[in-house]
Amino acid sequence: MLKGKFPLNKFEAIPTPFYYYNMELLKKTLENVTMEACKKDFHIHYAVKANANPRILSTIAQFGLGADCVSGGEIQAALNAGFPNNKIVFAGVGKADWEINLGLDNHIFCFNVESAAELEVLNDLAEAKHVIADIALRINPEIDAHTHAKITTGMKENKFGINLSQLGDVIKLTENLHNVNLIGIHYHIGSQITDMAAFRNLVIRVNEIQDELEARGIIVANLNFGGGLGISYEHPNHLAIPAFDDYFSVFNKLLERRPGQKIHFEPGRSIVAQCGSLISKVLYVKEGETKKFCILDAGFTDLIRPAMYGAYHRIENISSDDIINIYDVVGPICESSDVFGTNIELNKTRRGDIVAIRSAGAYGEIMASQYNCRKLPQAYFSDTI
């Protein structure tokens, strides 16, 4: 039953660990998100930080999405993959001068500015080039996303964005700077959000902020709600494509949209997570006094989310249909945190079996490292393998 999900016969000839991408699922996901966004006249920028594999990026660009970048390297990767420069937005709390200059030189759509200090530097660099930079101010709306503390971004104690209490002063500053042009407001409250109440609360707060801005004579042309829509890590087969229709409907129904105002979103995980799996081989099954350990040749150098966030990924032995056993699934790295899951139900596992760690298309390959002098995992694709 499990073998039908993956081309097991082809996997056996490929050195593990590696990433495997289901390109049919990626394209179906892109078709769905673009269709649902089009119904409501929303604009989509893919969050490049989720997965910057060149093949993945070029496929996403072919569907007409823009790119949400958080580094100069991501801007260049997006341009190389075919994203139009006028659909690239650049966010990040610490933009280096060379990164800002790269954005200016390529006439990107917008800089999402996160502090007064950054605003002044951006103005100076734009002035030196005799250009005007279009900007959106990233505001912390004080909305609790009720997600993991390390992926919450919209509170005043987070390093990101401009606090509401500072907004008035920053707007005054923009009015006194001649090489920046305020075209929007940007929000991003966190990641892996599955409770639509958080997004409803965000929209209500944004309506209030818009009213306050309008009282000052300011109507912004663009509202950017960032990303954050979560996926089902527990059921990657049955819930392979997130409910983009429900997600967009929250904003469409509640937002008090001004005439002509453009609405932007920056999904990342929700587009690419389910299409990717980390494929590994069992090195040993170790019988402890109280536990059985399934030791893989993949470690947190290949997929760091479980070690960094305590994140859950569904783990499957795709080369066994035997009875279920309980294992702690671990990697070979010399760190106690190199654990993919504890008390995991797997078909009886033996040395040489092939294991798939699911929903790894986002923040998997892109966060891989060479700690312990390990090689970076290679990527393979369903339509070329």
Long-range contacts (C-beta under 8 A, 24 or more apart in sequence): 1-321, 2-316, 2-317, 2-318, 2-320, 2-321, 2-347, 3-318, 3-319, 3-321, 5-237, 5-316, 5-318, 5-356, 6-277, 6-279, 6-318, 6-356, 7-382, 7-385, 8-318, 8-319, 8-354, 10-385, 11-279, 11-318, 11-354, 12-354, 14-279, 14-380, 14-385, 15-378, 16-279, 16-280, 16-281, 16-297, 16-298, 16-354, 17-278, 17-279, 17-280, 17-281, 17-296, 17-297, 17-298, 17-302, 17-377, 18-278, 18-279, 18-377, 18-378, 18-379, 18-380, 19-53, 19-276, 19-277, 19-278, 19-279, 19-360, 19-361, 19-364, 19-365, 19-377, 19-378, 19-379, 19-380, 20-276, 20-277, 20-278, 20-279, 20-356, 20-379, 20-380, 20-381, 20-382, 20-385, 21-53, 21-55, 21-56, 21-275, 21-276, 21-361, 21-379, 21-380, 21-381, 21-382, 22-275, 22-276, 22-277, 22-382, 23-59, 23-275, 23-381, 23-382, 23-383, 24-382, 24-383, 25-240, 25-241, 25-274, 25-275, 26-56, 26-59, 26-60, 26-271, 26-272, 26-275, 26-361, 27-59, 27-63, 28-241, 29-240, 29-241, 29-242, 29-270, 29-271, 29-272, 29-274, 29-275, 30-59, 30-60, 30-63, 30-65, 30-271, 31-63, 32-241, 32-244, 33-244, 33-267, 33-270, 33-271, 34-63, 34-64, 34-65, 36-244, 36-245, 36-248, 37-244, 37-248, 37-265, 39-248, 40-248, 40-249, 40-251, 40-252, 40-263, 41-263, 42-248, 42-251, 42-252, 42-263, 42-264, 42-265, 43-262, 43-263, 43-264, 43-265, 44-264, 44-265, 44-266, 44-267, 45-87, 45-88, 45-89, 45-264, 45-265, 45-266, 46-266, 46-267, 46-268, 46-271, 47-227, 47-266, 47-267, 47-268, 47-269, 48-74, 48-77, 48-78, 48-268, 49-74, 49-268, 49-363, 49-366, 50-268, 50-269, 50-271, 50-272, 50-273, 50-361, 50-362, 50-363, 50-366, 51-268, 51-272, 51-276, 51-361, 51-362, 51-363, 51-364, 51-365, 51-366, 52-77, 52-366, 53-365, 53-366, 53-379, 54-80, 54-81, 55-379, 55-381, 56-272, 56-361, 57-81, 57-83, 58-82, 60-271, 60-272, 66-109, 68-227, 68-266, 68-268, 71-99, 72-96, 72-98, 72-99, 72-102, 72-103, 75-99, 75-102, 75-103, 75-106, 75-108, 76-102, 79-106, 85-109, 89-136, 89-186, 89-224, 89-264, 89-266, 91-138, 91-186, 91-188, 93-159, 93-160, 93-161, 95-122, 97-121, 97-125, 100-125, 101-125, 101-129, 103-133, 104-129, 104-131, 104-133, 105-129, 107-131, 109-134, 110-134, 110-135, 110-136, 110-183, 110-184, 110-222, 110-224, 111-135, 111-136, 112-136, 112-137, 112-138, 112-186, 112-224, 113-137, 113-138, 113-162, 113-180, 114-138, 114-160, 114-161, 114-162, 115-162, 116-162, 116-166, 116-169, 116-170, 116-173, 119-170, 119-173, 119-174, 119-177, 119-180, 120-173, 120-177, 122-179, 122-180, 123-177, 123-178, 123-179, 123-180, 124-179, 126-179, 126-180, 127-178, 127-179, 131-179, 132-178, 132-179, 132-180, 132-181, 133-179, 133-180, 133-181, 134-180, 134-181, 134-183, 135-174, 135-180, 135-181, 135-182, 135-183, 135-184, 136-182, 136-183, 136-184, 136-185, 136-186, 136-220, 136-222, 136-224, 137-162, 137-167, 137-170, 137-171, 137-174, 137-182, 137-184, 137-185, 137-186, 138-162, 138-186, 138-187, 138-188, 139-163, 139-164, 139-167, 139-185, 139-186, 139-187, 139-209, 140-164, 141-187, 141-189, 141-202, 141-205, 141-206, 141-209, 142-205, 143-189, 143-198, 143-201, 143-202, 143-205, 144-198, 145-189, 145-190, 145-191, 145-193, 145-198, 145-228, 146-193, 146-195, 146-198, 147-190, 147-191, 147-192, 147-193, 147-228, 147-230, 148-191, 148-192, 148-309, 148-310, 148-311, 150-308, 150-309, 151-190, 151-191, 151-192, 151-309, 152-189, 152-190, 153-188, 153-189, 153-190, 153-191, 154-187, 154-188, 154-189, 154-190, 154-202, 160-188, 161-188, 164-209, 167-209, 171-213, 171-216, 171-218, 182-218, 182-220, 183-220, 183-221, 183-222, 184-220, 184-221, 184-222, 184-223, 184-224, 184-264, 185-209, 185-213, 185-220, 185-222, 185-223, 185-224, 186-224, 186-226, 187-223, 187-224, 187-225, 187-226, 188-225, 188-226, 188-227, 188-228, 188-266, 189-226, 189-228, 190-228, 191-227, 191-228, 191-230, 191-269, 192-228, 192-230, 192-231, 192-269, 193-228, 193-229, 193-230, 194-230, 194-232, 196-246, 196-247, 196-250, 198-228, 199-225, 199-228, 199-247, 199-250, 199-251, 200-250, 200-254, 203-250, 203-251, 203-254, 203-255, 204-254, 206-255, 207-254, 207-255, 207-256, 210-256, 210-258, 219-258, 219-261, 220-261, 221-260, 221-261, 221-262, 222-261, 222-262, 222-263, 222-264, 223-255, 223-257, 223-261, 223-262, 223-263, 223-264, 224-263, 224-264, 224-265, 224-266, 225-251, 225-263, 225-264, 225-265, 225-266, 226-265, 226-266, 227-265, 227-266, 227-267, 227-268, 227-269, 227-270, 229-267, 229-269, 229-270, 230-269, 230-270, 231-269, 231-270, 231-273, 231-274, 231-359, 231-362, 232-359, 233-311, 233-312, 233-313, 233-314, 233-358, 233-359, 234-312, 234-314, 235-314, 236-274, 236-314, 236-358, 236-359, 240-274, 241-274, 242-270, 244-270, 268-362, 269-362, 269-363, 272-361, 272-362, 273-359, 273-360, 273-361, 273-362, 273-363, 274-358, 274-359, 274-361, 275-361, 276-359, 276-360, 276-361, 276-362, 276-364, 276-365, 277-356, 277-357, 277-358, 277-359, 277-360, 277-361, 278-302, 278-303, 278-356, 278-357, 278-360, 278-364, 278-377, 279-354, 279-355, 279-356, 279-357, 280-354, 280-355, 280-356, 280-357, 281-352, 281-353, 281-354, 281-355, 282-317, 282-349, 282-350, 282-351, 282-352, 282-353, 282-354, 282-355, 283-332, 283-351, 284-351, 285-327, 285-349, 285-350, 285-351, 291-327, 291-328, 292-325, 292-326, 292-327, 292-328, 293-327, 293-328, 293-329, 293-330, 294-327, 294-328, 294-329, 294-330, 294-344, 294-346, 294-349, 294-355, 295-330, 295-331, 295-332, 296-329, 296-330, 296-331, 296-332, 296-340, 296-355, 297-331, 297-332, 298-331, 298-340, 298-357, 298-377, 299-331, 299-332, 299-333, 299-338, 299-372, 299-374, 300-331, 300-333, 300-335, 300-337, 300-338, 300-371, 301-331, 301-333, 301-368, 301-369, 301-370, 301-371, 301-372, 301-374, 302-331, 302-364, 302-368, 302-374, 302-377, 303-340, 303-357, 303-360, 303-364, 303-367, 303-368, 304-363, 304-367, 304-368, 304-369, 305-360, 305-363, 305-364, 305-367, 306-339, 306-340, 306-341, 307-335, 307-337, 307-338, 307-339, 312-341, 313-340, 313-341, 313-357, 313-358, 313-359, 313-360, 314-357, 314-358, 314-359, 315-340, 315-341, 315-344, 315-346, 315-355, 315-356, 315-357, 315-358, 316-346, 316-355, 316-356, 316-358, 317-346, 317-347, 317-348, 317-349, 317-353, 317-354, 317-355, 318-354, 318-355, 318-356, 319-352, 319-353, 319-354, 320-346, 320-347, 320-348, 320-349, 320-350, 320-353, 321-347, 322-347, 322-348, 323-347, 323-348, 324-348, 325-349, 329-355, 333-371, 333-372, 333-374, 334-372
